[in-house]
Amino acid sequence: MSSPYCCPNCKTNKSRFNIIKQVSQSVKMDPQSGVILEEYNSESLSPFHMAYRGPEYRVQCGACGLVEDERTFIKFGEKN
């Protein structure tokens, strides 16, 4: 988060953003009721449960509301 950002949608906002920290929760749910049956931690995932591999942060433009991966805002900030 030490790089300049620029919104790729509105193309004018370079200063107002919401940084969204993503925290994943690995669970096994009942397919009919949606009740959580089991919660996993990173060391005890079942063989059929893939660990979260998405970005740690997402960014929302404070002007137009676009939510994207942080790299998108950084790349567009480097161009301008």
Short mmCIF file of the C-alpha atoms (twelve columns), coordinates in Angstrom:
data_MODEL
# 
_entry.id   MODEL 
# 
loop_
_atom_site.group_PDB 
_atom_site.id 
_atom_site.type_symbol 
_atom_site.label_atom_id 
_atom_site.label_alt_id 
_atom_site.label_comp_id 
_atom_site.label_asym_id 
_atom_site.label_seq_id 
_atom_site.Cartn_x 
_atom_site.Cartn_y 
_atom_site.Cartn_z 
_atom_site.pdbx_PDB_model_num 
ATOM 1  C CA . MET A 1  0.000   0.000   0.000   1 
ATOM 2  C CA . SER A 2  2.890   2.362   -0.535  1 
ATOM 3  C CA . SER A 3  2.248   2.929   -4.228  1 
ATOM 4  C CA . PRO A 4  0.124   5.685   -5.772  1 
ATOM 5  C CA . TYR A 5  -3.399  4.669   -6.762  1 
ATOM 6  C CA . CYS A 6  -5.656  5.930   -9.509  1 
ATOM 7  C CA . CYS A 7  -9.180  4.667   -10.164 1 
ATOM 8  C CA . PRO A 8  -9.391  2.865   -13.520 1 
ATOM 9  C CA . ASN A 9  -13.117 3.607   -13.747 1 
ATOM 10 C CA . CYS A 10 -13.529 7.319   -13.018 1 
ATOM 11 C CA . LYS A 11 -9.871  8.069   -13.916 1 
ATOM 12 C CA . THR A 12 -9.756  11.194  -11.744 1 
ATOM 13 C CA . ASN A 13 -9.634  9.935   -8.151  1 
ATOM 14 C CA . LYS A 14 -6.075  9.622   -6.877  1 
ATOM 15 C CA . SER A 15 -6.636  10.262  -3.179  1 
ATOM 16 C CA . ARG A 16 -9.902  8.817   -1.744  1 
ATOM 17 C CA . PHE A 17 -10.035 5.046   -1.319  1 
ATOM 18 C CA . ASN A 18 -11.339 2.386   1.038   1 
ATOM 19 C CA . ILE A 19 -8.825  -0.389  1.754   1 
ATOM 20 C CA . ILE A 20 -10.681 -3.660  2.344   1 
ATOM 21 C CA . LYS A 21 -8.703  -6.340  4.175   1 
ATOM 22 C CA . GLN A 22 -9.991  -9.772  3.233   1 
ATOM 23 C CA . VAL A 23 -10.124 -12.418 5.939   1 
ATOM 24 C CA . SER A 24 -11.182 -15.835 4.735   1 
ATOM 25 C CA . GLN A 25 -13.010 -18.374 6.857   1 
ATOM 26 C CA . SER A 26 -12.855 -21.987 5.681   1 
ATOM 27 C CA . VAL A 27 -16.052 -23.849 6.539   1 
ATOM 28 C CA . LYS A 28 -18.061 -26.921 5.611   1 
ATOM 29 C CA . MET A 29 -21.778 -26.183 5.294   1 
ATOM 30 C CA . ASP A 30 -24.887 -28.332 5.212   1 
ATOM 31 C CA . PRO A 31 -26.092 -28.111 1.579   1 
ATOM 32 C CA . GLN A 32 -29.793 -28.016 2.512   1 
ATOM 33 C CA . SER A 33 -29.848 -25.690 5.524   1 
ATOM 34 C CA . GLY A 34 -26.661 -23.650 5.119   1 
ATOM 35 C CA . VAL A 35 -25.677 -24.361 8.729   1 
ATOM 36 C CA . ILE A 36 -21.925 -24.447 9.315   1 
ATOM 37 C CA . LEU A 37 -21.011 -28.019 10.195  1 
ATOM 38 C CA . GLU A 38 -17.266 -27.615 10.541  1 
ATOM 39 C CA . GLU A 39 -14.748 -24.766 10.584  1 
ATOM 40 C CA . TYR A 40 -11.210 -25.355 9.377   1 
ATOM 41 C CA . ASN A 41 -7.966  -23.544 10.109  1 
ATOM 42 C CA . SER A 42 -5.082  -23.398 7.628   1 
ATOM 43 C CA . GLU A 43 -3.373  -26.435 9.173   1 
ATOM 44 C CA . SER A 44 -6.435  -28.685 9.298   1 
ATOM 45 C CA . LEU A 45 -8.048  -28.311 5.869   1 
ATOM 46 C CA . SER A 46 -9.625  -31.474 4.548   1 
ATOM 47 C CA . PRO A 47 -8.098  -33.011 1.403   1 
ATOM 48 C CA . PHE A 48 -11.081 -31.759 -0.631  1 
ATOM 49 C CA . HIS A 49 -10.955 -28.172 0.642   1 
ATOM 50 C CA . MET A 50 -8.701  -25.752 -1.232  1 
ATOM 51 C CA . ALA A 51 -7.105  -22.956 0.800   1 
ATOM 52 C CA . TYR A 52 -7.976  -19.338 -0.100  1 
ATOM 53 C CA . ARG A 53 -5.530  -17.950 -2.649  1 
ATOM 54 C CA . GLY A 54 -7.067  -14.572 -3.396  1 
ATOM 55 C CA . PRO A 55 -5.653  -11.118 -2.753  1 
ATOM 56 C CA . GLU A 56 -5.091  -9.941  0.810   1 
ATOM 57 C CA . TYR A 57 -6.519  -6.494  0.018   1 
ATOM 58 C CA . ARG A 58 -9.230  -5.105  -2.236  1 
ATOM 59 C CA . VAL A 59 -9.623  -1.392  -2.893  1 
ATOM 60 C CA . GLN A 60 -12.804 0.630   -3.321  1 
ATOM 61 C CA . CYS A 61 -12.747 4.010   -5.044  1 
ATOM 62 C CA . GLY A 62 -14.088 6.648   -2.663  1 
ATOM 63 C CA . ALA A 63 -15.553 8.620   -5.592  1 
ATOM 64 C CA . CYS A 64 -17.319 6.106   -7.858  1 
ATOM 65 C CA . GLY A 65 -17.459 2.986   -5.652  1 
ATOM 66 C CA . LEU A 66 -15.543 0.579   -7.949  1 
ATOM 67 C CA . VAL A 67 -14.100 -2.399  -6.013  1 
ATOM 68 C CA . GLU A 68 -11.084 -4.128  -7.568  1 
ATOM 69 C CA . ASP A 69 -7.856  -5.880  -6.698  1 
ATOM 70 C CA . GLU A 70 -5.227  -3.507  -5.299  1 
ATOM 71 C CA . ARG A 71 -2.888  -4.239  -8.240  1 
ATOM 72 C CA . THR A 72 -5.433  -2.754  -10.664 1 
ATOM 73 C CA . PHE A 73 -5.376  0.603   -8.851  1 
ATOM 74 C CA . ILE A 74 -1.568  0.516   -8.565  1 
ATOM 75 C CA . LYS A 75 -1.059  -0.250  -12.276 1 
ATOM 76 C CA . PHE A 76 -3.409  2.543   -13.291 1 
ATOM 77 C CA . GLY A 77 -1.661  4.889   -10.813 1 
ATOM 78 C CA . GLU A 78 1.696   4.175   -12.465 1 
ATOM 79 C CA . LYS A 79 0.326   5.225   -15.877 1 
ATOM 80 C CA . ASN A 80 -0.827  8.651   -14.683 1 
# 
